[in-house]
Amino acid sequence: MLQNTGKLAGYTIFITGASRGIGKAIALKAARDGANVVIAAKTADPHPKLPGTIYTAAAESERRTRLLLHAFII
């Protein structure tokens, strides 16, 4: 796991496609580095072949970082 550098403290980052994959990983890392993170996804519906939704991504981010993330469906 990458260390928290705190370099993003005070910044707000809006990340699309953050319910899975690289978008989710970027959101988690940015939150650990102190950023205010807003995550967005195109649907709240689960994908039949991929785990997770925007809501599970937000919940995981909050658990891992102890920060409240704002989740939006776009």
All heavy atoms as a GROMACS GRO file, in nm:
protein
  547
    1MET      N    1   0.083  -0.117   0.000
    1MET     CA    2   0.000   0.000   0.000
    1MET      C    3   0.088   0.125   0.000
    1MET      O    4   0.191   0.130   0.067
    1MET     CB    5  -0.090  -0.001   0.124
    1MET     CG    6  -0.179   0.121   0.129
    1MET     SD    7  -0.276   0.144   0.277
    1MET     CE    8  -0.375   0.001   0.280
    2LEU      N    9   0.047   0.224  -0.074
    2LEU     CA   10   0.123   0.349  -0.082
    2LEU      C   11   0.102   0.432   0.043
    2LEU      O   12  -0.007   0.435   0.101
    2LEU     CB   13   0.079   0.428  -0.205
    2LEU     CG   14   0.105   0.361  -0.339
    2LEU    CD1   15   0.044   0.443  -0.451
    2LEU    CD2   16   0.253   0.344  -0.362
    3GLN      N   17   0.204   0.502   0.085
    3GLN     CA   18   0.199   0.584   0.205
    3GLN      C   19   0.121   0.713   0.181
    3GLN      O   20   0.117   0.766   0.070
    3GLN     CB   21   0.341   0.619   0.251
    3GLN     CG   22   0.420   0.500   0.299
    3GLN     CD   23   0.360   0.439   0.422
    3GLN    OE1   24   0.318   0.508   0.514
    3GLN    NE2   25   0.353   0.308   0.425
    4ASN      N   26   0.063   0.767   0.287
    4ASN     CA   27  -0.004   0.896   0.283
    4ASN      C   28   0.102   1.004   0.283
    4ASN      O   29   0.181   1.015   0.374
    4ASN     CB   30  -0.095   0.911   0.405
    4ASN     CG   31  -0.161   1.047   0.413
    4ASN    OD1   32  -0.127   1.139   0.339
    4ASN    ND2   33  -0.255   1.059   0.501
    5THR      N   34   0.103   1.085   0.178
    5THR     CA   35   0.201   1.193   0.170
    5THR      C   36   0.145   1.326   0.218
    5THR      O   37   0.221   1.416   0.250
    5THR     CB   38   0.249   1.212   0.024
    5THR    OG1   39   0.138   1.252  -0.056
    5THR    CG2   40   0.311   1.085  -0.030
    6GLY      N   41   0.011   1.338   0.221
    6GLY     CA   42  -0.050   1.464   0.262
    6GLY      C   43  -0.038   1.574   0.159
    6GLY      O   44  -0.078   1.688   0.184
    7LYS      N   45   0.016   1.543   0.043
    7LYS     CA   46   0.041   1.646  -0.058
    7LYS      C   47  -0.087   1.702  -0.119
    7LYS      O   48  -0.084   1.807  -0.183
    7LYS     CB   49   0.129   1.591  -0.170
    7LYS     CG   50   0.272   1.567  -0.126
    7LYS     CD   51   0.355   1.517  -0.241
    7LYS     CE   52   0.499   1.497  -0.197
    7LYS     NZ   53   0.584   1.449  -0.306
    8LEU      N   54  -0.200   1.634  -0.101
    8LEU     CA   55  -0.324   1.682  -0.160
    8LEU      C   56  -0.415   1.751  -0.058
    8LEU      O   57  -0.528   1.785  -0.091
    8LEU     CB   58  -0.398   1.566  -0.226
    8LEU     CG   59  -0.324   1.501  -0.343
    8LEU    CD1   60  -0.403   1.382  -0.396
    8LEU    CD2   61  -0.297   1.602  -0.453
    9ALA      N   62  -0.366   1.772   0.062
    9ALA     CA   63  -0.446   1.839   0.165
    9ALA      C   64  -0.490   1.976   0.116
    9ALA      O   65  -0.411   2.052   0.060
    9ALA     CB   66  -0.366   1.851   0.294
   10GLY      N   67  -0.618   2.005   0.133
   10GLY     CA   68  -0.672   2.134   0.091
   10GLY      C   69  -0.723   2.137  -0.051
   10GLY      O   70  -0.787   2.234  -0.092
   11TYR      N   71  -0.698   2.033  -0.129
   11TYR     CA   72  -0.747   2.025  -0.267
   11TYR      C   73  -0.878   1.946  -0.270
   11TYR      O   74  -0.898   1.854  -0.192
   11TYR     CB   75  -0.647   1.956  -0.359
   11TYR     CG   76  -0.525   2.038  -0.388
   11TYR    CD1   77  -0.412   2.028  -0.308
   11TYR    CD2   78  -0.523   2.126  -0.495
   11TYR    CE1   79  -0.299   2.105  -0.334
   11TYR    CE2   80  -0.411   2.203  -0.522
   11TYR     CZ   81  -0.300   2.192  -0.440
   11TYR     OH   82  -0.189   2.267  -0.468
   12THR      N   83  -0.964   1.980  -0.366
   12THR     CA   84  -1.084   1.902  -0.391
   12THR      C   85  -1.071   1.842  -0.530
   12THR      O   86  -1.041   1.912  -0.626
   12THR     CB   87  -1.210   1.991  -0.383
   12THR    OG1   88  -1.219   2.045  -0.250
   12THR    CG2   89  -1.336   1.911  -0.414
   13ILE      N   90  -1.094   1.710  -0.537
   13ILE     CA   91  -1.076   1.637  -0.662
   13ILE      C   92  -1.208   1.571  -0.699
   13ILE      O   93  -1.271   1.505  -0.616
   13ILE     CB   94  -0.966   1.530  -0.647
   13ILE    CG1   95  -0.834   1.598  -0.613
   13ILE    CG2   96  -0.954   1.446  -0.772
   13ILE    CD1   97  -0.724   1.502  -0.581
   14PHE      N   98  -1.250   1.587  -0.825
   14PHE     CA   99  -1.371   1.525  -0.879
   14PHE      C  100  -1.326   1.412  -0.971
   14PHE      O  101  -1.256   1.436  -1.069
   14PHE     CB  102  -1.453   1.629  -0.956
   14PHE     CG  103  -1.582   1.577  -1.009
   14PHE    CD1  104  -1.695   1.580  -0.929
   14PHE    CD2  105  -1.592   1.526  -1.136
   14PHE    CE1  106  -1.816   1.532  -0.977
   14PHE    CE2  107  -1.712   1.479  -1.186
   14PHE     CZ  108  -1.825   1.482  -1.105
   15ILE      N  109  -1.367   1.289  -0.939
   15ILE     CA  110  -1.323   1.173  -1.016
   15ILE      C  111  -1.443   1.102  -1.075
   15ILE      O  112  -1.534   1.060  -1.002
   15ILE     CB  113  -1.241   1.076  -0.928
   15ILE    CG1  114  -1.121   1.147  -0.869
   15ILE    CG2  115  -1.199   0.953  -1.009
   15ILE    CD1  116  -1.046   1.066  -0.766
   16THR      N  117  -1.445   1.087  -1.207
   16THR     CA  118  -1.551   1.011  -1.272
   16THR      C  119  -1.506   0.867  -1.290
   16THR      O  120  -1.387   0.837  -1.291
   16THR     CB  121  -1.586   1.072  -1.410
   16THR    OG1  122  -1.470   1.070  -1.493
   16THR    CG2  123  -1.636   1.214  -1.396
   17GLY      N  124  -1.601   0.778  -1.303
   17GLY     CA  125  -1.569   0.636  -1.319
   17GLY      C  126  -1.507   0.578  -1.194
   17GLY      O  127  -1.424   0.488  -1.200
   18ALA      N  128  -1.548   0.628  -1.079
   18ALA     CA  129  -1.481   0.592  -0.954
   18ALA      C  130  -1.546   0.476  -0.880
   18ALA      O  131  -1.507   0.446  -0.768
   18ALA     CB  132  -1.475   0.713  -0.862
   19SER      N  133  -1.643   0.410  -0.941
   19SER     CA  134  -1.708   0.299  -0.870
   19SER      C  135  -1.627   0.170  -0.878
   19SER      O  136  -1.645   0.080  -0.798
   19SER     CB  137  -1.849   0.275  -0.924
   19SER     OG  138  -1.847   0.244  -1.062
   20ARG      N  139  -1.534   0.164  -0.973
   20ARG     CA  140  -1.453   0.042  -0.992
   20ARG      C  141  -1.316   0.077  -1.051
   20ARG      O  142  -1.294   0.186  -1.100
   20ARG     CB  143  -1.522  -0.053  -1.089
   20ARG     CG  144  -1.656  -0.100  -1.047
   20ARG     CD  145  -1.717  -0.190  -1.155
   20ARG     NE  146  -1.856  -0.214  -1.124
   20ARG     CZ  147  -1.956  -0.141  -1.170
   20ARG    NH1  148  -1.934  -0.042  -1.252
   20ARG    NH2  149  -2.080  -0.169  -1.135
   21GLY      N  150  -1.229  -0.020  -1.048
   21GLY     CA  151  -1.102  -0.013  -1.121
   21GLY      C  152  -1.012   0.103  -1.086
   21GLY      O  153  -0.997   0.141  -0.970
   22ILE      N  154  -0.951   0.161  -1.188
   22ILE     CA  155  -0.851   0.265  -1.169
   22ILE      C  156  -0.910   0.391  -1.107
   22ILE      O  157  -0.847   0.456  -1.025
   22ILE     CB  158  -0.774   0.296  -1.300
   22ILE    CG1  159  -0.657   0.390  -1.273
   22ILE    CG2  160  -0.864   0.356  -1.404
   22ILE    CD1  161  -0.527   0.319  -1.268
   23GLY      N  162  -1.034   0.424  -1.145
   23GLY     CA  163  -1.098   0.542  -1.087
   23GLY      C  164  -1.115   0.528  -0.936
   23GLY      O  165  -1.090   0.621  -0.860
   24LYS      N  166  -1.155   0.410  -0.893
   24LYS     CA  167  -1.170   0.383  -0.750
   24LYS      C  168  -1.035   0.388  -0.680
   24LYS      O  169  -1.021   0.446  -0.572
   24LYS     CB  170  -1.236   0.247  -0.731
   24LYS     CG  171  -1.256   0.208  -0.587
   24LYS     CD  172  -1.326   0.072  -0.581
   24LYS     CE  173  -1.314   0.008  -0.447
   24LYS     NZ  174  -1.369  -0.127  -0.447
   25ALA      N  175  -0.933   0.330  -0.740
   25ALA     CA  176  -0.798   0.331  -0.682
   25ALA      C  177  -0.746   0.474  -0.668
   25ALA      O  178  -0.684   0.509  -0.567
   25ALA     CB  179  -0.704   0.247  -0.766
   26ILE      N  180  -0.770   0.556  -0.769
   26ILE     CA  181  -0.726   0.696  -0.764
   26ILE      C  182  -0.799   0.769  -0.652
   26ILE      O  183  -0.738   0.846  -0.576
   26ILE     CB  184  -0.747   0.764  -0.900
   26ILE    CG1  185  -0.650   0.706  -1.003
   26ILE    CG2  186  -0.731   0.916  -0.889
   26ILE    CD1  187  -0.682   0.746  -1.146
   27ALA      N  188  -0.929   0.745  -0.640
   27ALA     CA  189  -1.008   0.810  -0.534
   27ALA      C  190  -0.957   0.772  -0.395
   27ALA      O  191  -0.941   0.858  -0.308
   27ALA     CB  192  -1.155   0.774  -0.548
   28LEU      N  193  -0.928   0.645  -0.376
   28LEU     CA  194  -0.877   0.599  -0.246
   28LEU      C  195  -0.742   0.663  -0.213
   28LEU      O  196  -0.720   0.710  -0.102
   28LEU     CB  197  -0.865   0.446  -0.244
   28LEU     CG  198  -0.997   0.369  -0.240
   28LEU    CD1  199  -0.972   0.221  -0.265
   28LEU    CD2  200  -1.066   0.390  -0.106
   29LYS      N  201  -0.652   0.664  -0.310
   29LYS     CA  202  -0.519   0.722  -0.287
   29LYS      C  203  -0.528   0.872  -0.262
   29LYS      O  204  -0.463   0.925  -0.173
   29LYS     CB  205  -0.428   0.692  -0.407
   29LYS     CG  206  -0.290   0.755  -0.399
   29LYS     CD  207  -0.208   0.703  -0.282
   29LYS     CE  208  -0.066   0.758  -0.290
   29LYS     NZ  209  -0.018   0.808  -0.165
   30ALA      N  210  -0.610   0.943  -0.340
   30ALA     CA  211  -0.624   1.087  -0.321
   30ALA      C  212  -0.681   1.118  -0.183
   30ALA      O  213  -0.635   1.212  -0.116
   30ALA     CB  214  -0.712   1.145  -0.431
   31ALA      N  215  -0.778   1.040  -0.140
   31ALA     CA  216  -0.836   1.062  -0.007
   31ALA      C  217  -0.732   1.036   0.102
   31ALA      O  218  -0.722   1.112   0.199
   31ALA     CB  219  -0.957   0.972   0.013
   32ARG      N  220  -0.653   0.930   0.086
   32ARG     CA  221  -0.547   0.902   0.184
   32ARG      C  222  -0.444   1.014   0.188
   32ARG      O  223  -0.383   1.039   0.291
   32ARG     CB  224  -0.478   0.770   0.152
   32ARG     CG  225  -0.555   0.649   0.197
   32ARG     CD  226  -0.470   0.523   0.196
   32ARG     NE  227  -0.414   0.494   0.065
   32ARG     CZ  228  -0.474   0.420  -0.028
   32ARG    NH1  229  -0.592   0.368  -0.005
   32ARG    NH2  230  -0.415   0.398  -0.143
   33ASP      N  231  -0.426   1.082   0.076
   33ASP     CA  232  -0.329   1.191   0.070
   33ASP      C  233  -0.389   1.325   0.112
   33ASP      O  234  -0.328   1.429   0.092
   33ASP     CB  235  -0.269   1.202  -0.070
   33ASP     CG  236  -0.163   1.096  -0.096
   33ASP    OD1  237  -0.124   1.026   0.000
   33ASP    OD2  238  -0.118   1.083  -0.210
   34GLY      N  239  -0.510   1.322   0.166
   34GLY     CA  240  -0.567   1.442   0.225
   34GLY      C  241  -0.663   1.521   0.140
   34GLY      O  242  -0.714   1.624   0.184
   35ALA      N  243  -0.691   1.477   0.019
   35ALA     CA  244  -0.782   1.552  -0.069
   35ALA      C  245  -0.927   1.534  -0.027
   35ALA      O  246  -0.964   1.431   0.029
   35ALA     CB  247  -0.766   1.506  -0.214
   36ASN      N  248  -1.008   1.634  -0.054
   36ASN     CA  249  -1.153   1.620  -0.049
   36ASN      C  250  -1.189   1.555  -0.181
   36ASN      O  251  -1.155   1.607  -0.286
   36ASN     CB  252  -1.222   1.755  -0.038
   36ASN     CG  253  -1.180   1.829   0.086
   36ASN    OD1  254  -1.186   1.774   0.196
   36ASN    ND2  255  -1.136   1.952   0.070
   37VAL      N  256  -1.256   1.441  -0.176
   37VAL     CA  257  -1.282   1.365  -0.298
   37VAL      C  258  -1.431   1.356  -0.326
   37VAL      O  259  -1.510   1.322  -0.238
   37VAL     CB  260  -1.222   1.223  -0.288
   37VAL    CG1  261  -1.251   1.143  -0.414
   37VAL    CG2  262  -1.072   1.231  -0.263
   38VAL      N  263  -1.467   1.388  -0.449
   38VAL     CA  264  -1.603   1.370  -0.499
   38VAL      C  265  -1.594   1.263  -0.606
   38VAL      O  266  -1.516   1.276  -0.700
   38VAL     CB  267  -1.659   1.501  -0.560
   38VAL    CG1  268  -1.799   1.479  -0.613
   38VAL    CG2  269  -1.655   1.614  -0.459
   39ILE      N  270  -1.671   1.154  -0.588
   39ILE     CA  271  -1.667   1.046  -0.687
   39ILE      C  272  -1.799   1.043  -0.765
   39ILE      O  273  -1.903   1.075  -0.711
   39ILE     CB  274  -1.636   0.909  -0.624
   39ILE    CG1  275  -1.740   0.868  -0.520
   39ILE    CG2  276  -1.497   0.909  -0.564
   39ILE    CD1  277  -1.721   0.729  -0.464
   40ALA      N  278  -1.789   1.006  -0.891
   40ALA     CA  279  -1.906   1.001  -0.977
   40ALA      C  280  -1.902   0.876  -1.063
   40ALA      O  281  -1.795   0.825  -1.095
   40ALA     CB  282  -1.911   1.125  -1.067
   41ALA      N  283  -2.021   0.827  -1.097
   41ALA     CA  284  -2.033   0.712  -1.185
   41ALA      C  285  -2.157   0.731  -1.272
   41ALA      O  286  -2.244   0.810  -1.239
   41ALA     CB  287  -2.045   0.583  -1.104
   42LYS      N  288  -2.162   0.658  -1.383
   42LYS     CA  289  -2.273   0.678  -1.476
   42LYS      C  290  -2.400   0.605  -1.434
   42LYS      O  291  -2.507   0.633  -1.484
   42LYS     CB  292  -2.233   0.638  -1.617
   42LYS     CG  293  -2.196   0.493  -1.633
   42LYS     CD  294  -2.152   0.463  -1.775
   42LYS     CE  295  -2.108   0.318  -1.787
   42LYS     NZ  296  -2.062   0.287  -1.919
   43THR      N  297  -2.389   0.511  -1.340
   43THR     CA  298  -2.507   0.439  -1.295
   43THR      C  299  -2.487   0.389  -1.152
   43THR      O  300  -2.375   0.368  -1.109
   43THR     CB  301  -2.538   0.319  -1.388
   43THR    OG1  302  -2.656   0.255  -1.342
   43THR    CG2  303  -2.424   0.220  -1.392
   44ALA      N  304  -2.599   0.370  -1.085
   44ALA     CA  305  -2.596   0.312  -0.950
   44ALA      C  306  -2.621   0.162  -0.956
   44ALA      O  307  -2.609   0.092  -0.856
   44ALA     CB  308  -2.700   0.378  -0.861
   45ASP      N  309  -2.655   0.113  -1.075
   45ASP     CA  310  -2.687  -0.029  -1.091
   45ASP      C  311  -2.561  -0.113  -1.092
   45ASP      O  312  -2.461  -0.077  -1.155
   45ASP     CB  313  -2.763  -0.052  -1.221
   45ASP     CG  314  -2.894   0.024  -1.225
   45ASP    OD1  315  -2.954   0.042  -1.118
   45ASP    OD2  316  -2.933   0.067  -1.335
   46PRO      N  317  -2.563  -0.228  -1.024
   46PRO     CA  318  -2.446  -0.316  -1.030
   46PRO      C  319  -2.427  -0.374  -1.169
   46PRO      O  320  -2.523  -0.399  -1.241
   46PRO     CB  321  -2.478  -0.426  -0.929
   46PRO     CG  322  -2.619  -0.411  -0.892
   46PRO     CD  323  -2.669  -0.280  -0.940
   47HIS      N  324  -2.302  -0.393  -1.207
   47HIS     CA  325  -2.268  -0.455  -1.334
   47HIS      C  326  -2.280  -0.607  -1.315
   47HIS      O  327  -2.238  -0.660  -1.212
   47HIS     CB  328  -2.125  -0.418  -1.374
   47HIS     CG  329  -2.088  -0.459  -1.512
   47HIS    ND1  330  -2.051  -0.588  -1.542
   47HIS    CD2  331  -2.082  -0.389  -1.627
   47HIS    CE1  332  -2.023  -0.596  -1.671
   47HIS    NE2  333  -2.042  -0.476  -1.725
   48PRO      N  334  -2.334  -0.679  -1.413
   48PRO     CA  335  -2.351  -0.823  -1.396
   48PRO      C  336  -2.220  -0.902  -1.381
   48PRO      O  337  -2.219  -1.009  -1.323
   48PRO     CB  338  -2.427  -0.868  -1.521
   48PRO     CG  339  -2.412  -0.757  -1.620
   48PRO     CD  340  -2.386  -0.632  -1.541
   49LYS      N  341  -2.110  -0.846  -1.431
   49LYS     CA  342  -1.983  -0.920  -1.426
   49LYS      C  343  -1.877  -0.855  -1.338
   49LYS      O  344  -1.771  -0.912  -1.318
   49LYS     CB  345  -1.927  -0.937  -1.568
   49LYS     CG  346  -2.014  -1.023  -1.656
   49LYS     CD  347  -1.952  -1.042  -1.792
   49LYS     CE  348  -2.041  -1.128  -1.879
   49LYS     NZ  349  -1.984  -1.150  -2.010
   50LEU      N  350  -1.904  -0.734  -1.288
   50LEU     CA  351  -1.804  -0.662  -1.209
   50LEU      C  352  -1.859  -0.632  -1.070
   50LEU      O  353  -1.975  -0.594  -1.057
   50LEU     CB  354  -1.764  -0.532  -1.278
   50LEU     CG  355  -1.703  -0.544  -1.416
   50LEU    CD1  356  -1.687  -0.406  -1.478
   50LEU    CD2  357  -1.570  -0.616  -1.409
   51PRO      N  358  -1.776  -0.647  -0.968
   51PRO     CA  359  -1.824  -0.620  -0.833
   51PRO      C  360  -1.833  -0.470  -0.804
   51PRO      O  361  -1.758  -0.391  -0.860
   51PRO     CB  362  -1.717  -0.686  -0.744
   51PRO     CG  363  -1.592  -0.679  -0.827
   51PRO     CD  364  -1.638  -0.694  -0.970
   52GLY      N  365  -1.923  -0.435  -0.717
   52GLY     CA  366  -1.928  -0.300  -0.664
   52GLY      C  367  -2.018  -0.204  -0.740
   52GLY      O  368  -2.053  -0.225  -0.855
   53THR      N  369  -2.058  -0.100  -0.668
   53THR     CA  370  -2.136   0.010  -0.722
   53THR      C  371  -2.075   0.139  -0.669
   53THR      O  372  -1.982   0.136  -0.588
   53THR     CB  373  -2.283   0.004  -0.678
   53THR    OG1  374  -2.288   0.022  -0.536
   53THR    CG2  375  -2.350  -0.128  -0.716
   54ILE      N  376  -2.129   0.252  -0.709
   54ILE     CA  377  -2.081   0.380  -0.658
   54ILE      C  378  -2.097   0.386  -0.506
   54ILE      O  379  -2.014   0.441  -0.436
   54ILE     CB  380  -2.153   0.498  -0.729
   54ILE    CG1  381  -2.092   0.632  -0.691
   54ILE    CG2  382  -2.301   0.498  -0.699
   54ILE    CD1  383  -1.959   0.660  -0.752
   55TYR      N  384  -2.202   0.323  -0.456
   55TYR     CA  385  -2.228   0.326  -0.311
   55TYR      C  386  -2.130   0.239  -0.235
   55TYR      O  387  -2.082   0.278  -0.128
   55TYR     CB  388  -2.372   0.286  -0.283
   55TYR     CG  389  -2.470   0.376  -0.354
   55TYR    CD1  390  -2.551   0.327  -0.456
   55TYR    CD2  391  -2.478   0.511  -0.323
   55TYR    CE1  392  -2.639   0.410  -0.522
   55TYR    CE2  393  -2.566   0.595  -0.390
   55TYR     CZ  394  -2.647   0.544  -0.489
   55TYR     OH  395  -2.733   0.626  -0.556
   56THR      N  396  -2.096   0.122  -0.288
   56THR     CA  397  -1.997   0.039  -0.219
   56THR      C  398  -1.858   0.101  -0.228
   56THR      O  399  -1.779   0.089  -0.135
   56THR     CB  400  -1.995  -0.105  -0.274
   56THR    OG1  401  -1.965  -0.103  -0.413
   56THR    CG2  402  -2.128  -0.175  -0.252
   57ALA      N  403  -1.829   0.170  -0.339
   57ALA     CA  404  -1.700   0.239  -0.351
   57ALA      C  405  -1.690   0.351  -0.248
   57ALA      O  406  -1.586   0.369  -0.184
   57ALA     CB  407  -1.681   0.293  -0.491
   58ALA      N  408  -1.798   0.428  -0.231
   58ALA     CA  409  -1.798   0.537  -0.132
   58ALA      C  410  -1.783   0.481   0.009
   58ALA      O  411  -1.706   0.532   0.090
   58ALA     CB  412  -1.925   0.619  -0.145
   59ALA      N  413  -1.855   0.372   0.038
   59ALA     CA  414  -1.846   0.312   0.171
   59ALA      C  415  -1.707   0.258   0.199
   59ALA      O  416  -1.653   0.277   0.309
   59ALA     CB  417  -1.950   0.199   0.184
   60GLU      N  418  -1.646   0.194   0.100
   60GLU     CA  419  -1.510   0.143   0.118
   60GLU      C  420  -1.411   0.257   0.139
   60GLU      O  421  -1.323   0.249   0.225
   60GLU     CB  422  -1.467   0.060  -0.002
   60GLU     CG  423  -1.326   0.004   0.012
   60GLU     CD  424  -1.282  -0.077  -0.108
   60GLU    OE1  425  -1.362  -0.113  -0.194
   60GLU    OE2  426  -1.160  -0.104  -0.114
   61SER      N  427  -1.427   0.363   0.063
   61SER     CA  428  -1.338   0.478   0.078
   61SER      C  429  -1.350   0.539   0.216
   61SER      O  430  -1.250   0.574   0.279
   61SER     CB  431  -1.371   0.584  -0.027
   61SER     OG  432  -1.351   0.532  -0.156
   62GLU      N  433  -1.472   0.550   0.266
   62GLU     CA  434  -1.493   0.606   0.399
   62GLU      C  435  -1.432   0.517   0.506
   62GLU      O  436  -1.371   0.566   0.601
   62GLU     CB  437  -1.642   0.627   0.424
   62GLU     CG  438  -1.699   0.740   0.341
   62GLU     CD  439  -1.850   0.749   0.348
   62GLU    OE1  440  -1.913   0.673   0.424
   62GLU    OE2  441  -1.905   0.834   0.278
   63ARG      N  442  -1.448   0.385   0.491
   63ARG     CA  443  -1.389   0.292   0.589
   63ARG      C  444  -1.237   0.301   0.589
   63ARG      O  445  -1.174   0.302   0.694
   63ARG     CB  446  -1.430   0.148   0.557
   63ARG     CG  447  -1.562   0.106   0.609
   63ARG     CD  448  -1.582  -0.044   0.603
   63ARG     NE  449  -1.534  -0.108   0.481
   63ARG     CZ  450  -1.603  -0.121   0.369
   63ARG    NH1  451  -1.724  -0.071   0.360
   63ARG    NH2  452  -1.551  -0.182   0.264
   64ARG      N  453  -1.178   0.305   0.471
   64ARG     CA  454  -1.031   0.303   0.460
   64ARG      C  455  -0.967   0.435   0.500
   64ARG      O  456  -0.855   0.437   0.548
   64ARG     CB  457  -0.989   0.268   0.318
   64ARG     CG  458  -1.011   0.126   0.283
   64ARG     CD  459  -0.953   0.098   0.148
   64ARG     NE  460  -0.963  -0.041   0.114
   64ARG     CZ  461  -0.892  -0.097   0.019
   64ARG    NH1  462  -0.807  -0.026  -0.052
   64ARG    NH2  463  -0.906  -0.223  -0.008
   65THR      N  464  -1.035   0.545   0.473
   65THR     CA  465  -0.972   0.675   0.495
   65THR      C  466  -1.031   0.751   0.612
   65THR      O  467  -0.977   0.852   0.653
   65THR     CB  468  -0.986   0.763   0.370
   65THR    OG1  469  -1.124   0.788   0.346
   65THR    CG2  470  -0.923   0.698   0.249
   66ARG      N  471  -1.144   0.704   0.662
   66ARG     CA  472  -1.216   0.771   0.770
   66ARG      C  473  -1.259   0.911   0.729
   66ARG      O  474  -1.270   1.001   0.812
   66ARG     CB  475  -1.135   0.774   0.898
   66ARG     CG  476  -1.106   0.636   0.950
   66ARG     CD  477  -1.036   0.638   1.081
   66ARG     NE  478  -1.010   0.501   1.121
   66ARG     CZ  479  -0.913   0.467   1.200
   66ARG    NH1  480  -0.834   0.557   1.250
   66ARG    NH2  481  -0.894   0.342   1.232
   67LEU      N  482  -1.278   0.932   0.601
   67LEU     CA  483  -1.326   1.059   0.548
   67LEU      C  484  -1.458   1.036   0.478
   67LEU      O  485  -1.484   0.932   0.424
   67LEU     CB  486  -1.227   1.117   0.446
   67LEU     CG  487  -1.088   1.150   0.496
   67LEU    CD1  488  -0.999   1.187   0.380
   67LEU    CD2  489  -1.095   1.263   0.597
   68LEU      N  490  -1.542   1.138   0.479
   68LEU     CA  491  -1.669   1.131   0.408
   68LEU      C  492  -1.646   1.168   0.263
   68LEU      O  493  -1.593   1.275   0.233
   68LEU     CB  494  -1.770   1.227   0.471
   68LEU     CG  495  -1.906   1.236   0.403
   68LEU    CD1  496  -1.976   1.100   0.407
   68LEU    CD2  497  -1.990   1.342   0.469
   69LEU      N  498  -1.683   1.080   0.173
   69LEU     CA  499  -1.676   1.109   0.030
   69LEU      C  500  -1.816   1.144  -0.020
   69LEU      O  501  -1.915   1.095   0.032
   69LEU     CB  502  -1.623   0.990  -0.047
   69LEU     CG  503  -1.472   0.983  -0.059
   69LEU    CD1  504  -1.410   0.944   0.071
   69LEU    CD2  505  -1.433   0.888  -0.168
   70HIS      N  506  -1.822   1.226  -0.119
   70HIS     CA  507  -1.948   1.263  -0.180
   70HIS      C  508  -1.962   1.183  -0.309
   70HIS      O  509  -1.875   1.189  -0.394
   70HIS     CB  510  -1.951   1.413  -0.210
   70HIS     CG  511  -1.927   1.495  -0.088
   70HIS    ND1  512  -2.025   1.519   0.005
   70HIS    CD2  513  -1.817   1.555  -0.041
   70HIS    CE1  514  -1.976   1.591   0.102
   70HIS    NE2  515  -1.850   1.615   0.077
   71ALA      N  516  -2.071   1.106  -0.320
   71ALA     CA  517  -2.092   1.022  -0.437
   71ALA      C  518  -2.209   1.074  -0.519
   71ALA      O  519  -2.313   1.107  -0.464
   71ALA     CB  520  -2.119   0.878  -0.394
   72PHE      N  521  -2.190   1.082  -0.649
   72PHE     CA  522  -2.292   1.130  -0.741
   72PHE      C  523  -2.307   1.034  -0.858
   72PHE      O  524  -2.209   0.978  -0.904
   72PHE     CB  525  -2.257   1.269  -0.796
   72PHE     CG  526  -2.254   1.375  -0.691
   72PHE    CD1  527  -2.135   1.410  -0.630
   72PHE    CD2  528  -2.370   1.439  -0.653
   72PHE    CE1  529  -2.130   1.508  -0.533
   72PHE    CE2  530  -2.367   1.539  -0.556
   72PHE     CZ  531  -2.248   1.572  -0.495
   73ILE      N  532  -2.428   1.025  -0.908
   73ILE     CA  533  -2.454   0.952  -1.031
   73ILE      C  534  -2.469   1.056  -1.140
   73ILE      O  535  -2.548   1.150  -1.127
   73ILE     CB  536  -2.585   0.868  -1.021
   73ILE    CG1  537  -2.584   0.779  -0.897
   73ILE    CG2  538  -2.606   0.788  -1.147
   73ILE    CD1  539  -2.468   0.684  -0.888
   74ILE      N  540  -2.391   1.043  -1.248
   74ILE     CA  541  -2.397   1.142  -1.356
   74ILE      C  542  -2.460   1.083  -1.480
   74ILE      O  543  -2.467   0.967  -1.499
   74ILE     CB  544  -2.258   1.200  -1.391
   74ILE    CG1  545  -2.159   1.086  -1.420
   74ILE    CG2  546  -2.207   1.284  -1.278
   74ILE    CD1  547  -2.026   1.134  -1.470
   0.00000   0.00000   0.00000
